[in-house]
Amino acid sequence: MNRRLQAIEQMIHPGIGTIDVGTDHGYLPVSLAQHGYPGTLLASDIGEGPLSAARRSAEAAGLGDRIRFLLCDGLDLCDPEAVDTIVIAGMGGDTICGILDRAEWCMHPRYRLILQPMTRAEVLRYWLVNNEFIIEEEQLVADGKEIYSLFSSRFGGSMKLTDAELYTGAFAMLEMDPLWPAFLAKQLSRFHKLLQGLRRSGREPGRLELAESIKKELEKESAKYAHSAGGL
């Protein structure tokens, strides 16, 4: 498995059951079964091809009867009583929001969501905190040249994130992460380029103002981190 999937597996606790949404080749549920995960294991995918590949992975590992495979969009065919952990990884944050929107049953404290958006993480964090979810744990994972956000979330609470934290994750959760300086630098570069484009266009003054505010917040956090690291 790649580093992203390894990090996701390490975040999963023993429980009633886990569903891997958009399982692709089924590497995550197969690895969980191999490492003695005690609960039910489900793997869903919207495509017959990826789901067939996941079945082959399970059969090759001698685990064909250990994992239940669901051909469906997101959580559409998942039995809410069969799981307490929901993994949705490897897709855009807006796509993840759509999956959760259709599965209102996951809006209950019994379910732990483990989420790893490839893009638009800010959209997903915004959806979570505005639908009474809290982010319990957040970390960064490097895979190739990219750094991705990985976090767990649970319904039933109130959490506030600043505009910048919608893009990065909660500063306080990430300040001790070894990948934090590199990730923060990437976000600063992103907003520097965005501001250049917005200023050249002369349009969308509201978006320009927001981007400037976020960049200042990121610069403040970067300076804070540099000061803290220099004092160690």
N, C-alpha and C positions, 0 to 999 in steps of 0.2 A: 504493500500500500504506500501511497505517497504521504508526505508529512501532514498534509491537511487531514486526511482520514485517520492517521495515527493519533493526531491531537484530538480529534472528535471522539475516537474510541476511548481515550484516556479520560474524557469528560463524562462518559456514561457510567452511571452507578447501577449496581444490581437492583432489579425491580420486577414488577409484574410483566412488563414487556416493552420492547422497543420497535418502532417502525422507522425504516430508512426510506424517506420519500425521494423519488428520483434516483433510485439505487444504482442505475447504470449497470455495471458489471457485478454488483452484489458483493464487492470486496468487504464492505463494512460489516454486514450481518454475518458473512462467512467467518471473518476474523473474530467477531464476538462469540460465535458458537465454538470456534476452535479454542478460545481462551476461557471457556467455561461459564459464559453468561447464563444465568439460571432461568431467565424469563422467556416468554414468547418472543419470537423474532419474525417480523414482517418486513417485506421489501416491496415497495410499489414503484411503478414507472408507467408513464403515459404511453410509451412505445413498446410494441411487441418485441422488436429487435433487442433493445437493451434488457428487457425482462428475460428473454430467452438466454441472453449471455449470462445474466445473473443465475439462472437455473443451472447452466452448464458449470459455472464456477462452484456452485454448491455441490453438484453431483461429483465434480472432479475431486472435491475435498471429502467426499463420503458423507455429505450433510444435506442431501436432497430432501430428506424427510424432516429436517430440523427447522427449516425456514418456510414460511408461507408467502407466496408470491401473488401480488395483486396488480392486475392490469387496469389502471385507473389514473385519473388526473388527481395528483396530490393525495389527500386523505379521504377521497370520496367513498371508497369501499372499506375504510378502516373501521373495525369494531372498537368503539370507545372503551369498552370494558377490557379489551385485550392488551392495552398498553398504558404505561404511565410516562414514557419517554418518547418524544417525537423529534427525529432528526431531519432537518431540511437543509441541505448543503449543496454547494456547487451550482447555484442558479442566482439570478438577479434578485435584489431585495424587493423590487416591486412584484415579481412573480411569487415570492414567498408570502408577501402580504395577501395576494389573491387567494393562495391556498388556505391561509389561516382565516380569511374572511368567509370562506365557504364552509369552514368546519367550526361552527360556533361552540361545539361541545368542548373544544380545547380551552375555552375560556373558563377554566376551573383550576383551583390551586393544586389538584392532584397531578396535573400534567406538567412535566418539565420539558421545555422546548430547547433544543440545542440547534443553533442556527449559524450558518456560515455563508453569508452572501458573497458572491463573486463581484458584484457591482451594486451600486445604489444602496449601500448599507445605511445611509442617512434616511432613506425612505422607510426602510424597515424599522429603524429605531424610533422614528417619529410615529409610525403606526402603533408600535408596542406601547410607548409611554402614553399615547392618547387613547388607548383601549384598556387601561388599568393593568398593564403588565409591568413588572419590575425586571430589570436586568440584574441577575444575581452574581454572575461571574463573567469576566471578559478577559480575553487574551489575544495575542497576535501570533500568527504562524507564518513562517516563510516557506514558500514552495517555489523553487526556481528563483527568478528575479523578483517575484511579487511577494507582498506582505498582505495577508488577509486577516480580517476580524473574525473571531470565533467567540460566541457568547451563549450563555444559558439564560432563559427567561421563564418567568412563571406568572400566572394571572393572580390578581388580588393584591393591589397595593398602589401607592402613588410614588412616582419617580419623576424628577425634573432633570432635563439635560439642557445645557446651553446650545445655542446654534452651532457652535464649533464641535461640541461633543456629539451632536447628531452624526457628524462625519467621522469622528475619531473613536468614539466610545468615551465613557466617563474617565476624565483625567486621573482621578484618584485610584481607579482600578488598574490603570495601565502604567503609572509612573515608575513602577519597579520592574516592568517587563523589559528584558534585554533588547527587544526589537523596537521599543518605544522611540528612541531618538531617530532611527532611520525612518520609521513610519511617520513621525511628526514632520520630518524634513520633506517627505513625499507630499504630505498634505499642504505644506506651505508652498511648495513648488506648484502644486495644482492650482492653488488660489492666486498665486502670482500670475500664472498664465491666463487664468480666467479673467482677472482684472485687466490685464493688458488688452484682451479681446473686447471686453465690455467698454473700456475707455475709447478704443478706436472706433467702435460702432456708434457711440454716442446715444444709443438706445437703452431702454430698460433701466432707467435711473434707480428704481426701487431695488432691482437685482444687484446693481452696482453697489449701492449703499450696504446691502446685506453682506455681499462678498467682502467688502472692505472691513466691516465689523468682524466677520469671522476670521479674516487674516490677522487682524490686530489681536484677537483672542488667542490664536495659534502662536503668534510671535511672543505674546506674554507668557504662555505656557512653556515655550521653548527656552526663553530667557530664565524662567524659574527653574527649569530642569538643569540648564547649564550651570546656574549658580549652585544648586544643590549638589550636582555631581562634582563640581570644583571644590566643594567644601568637604568631600569625603576623604 
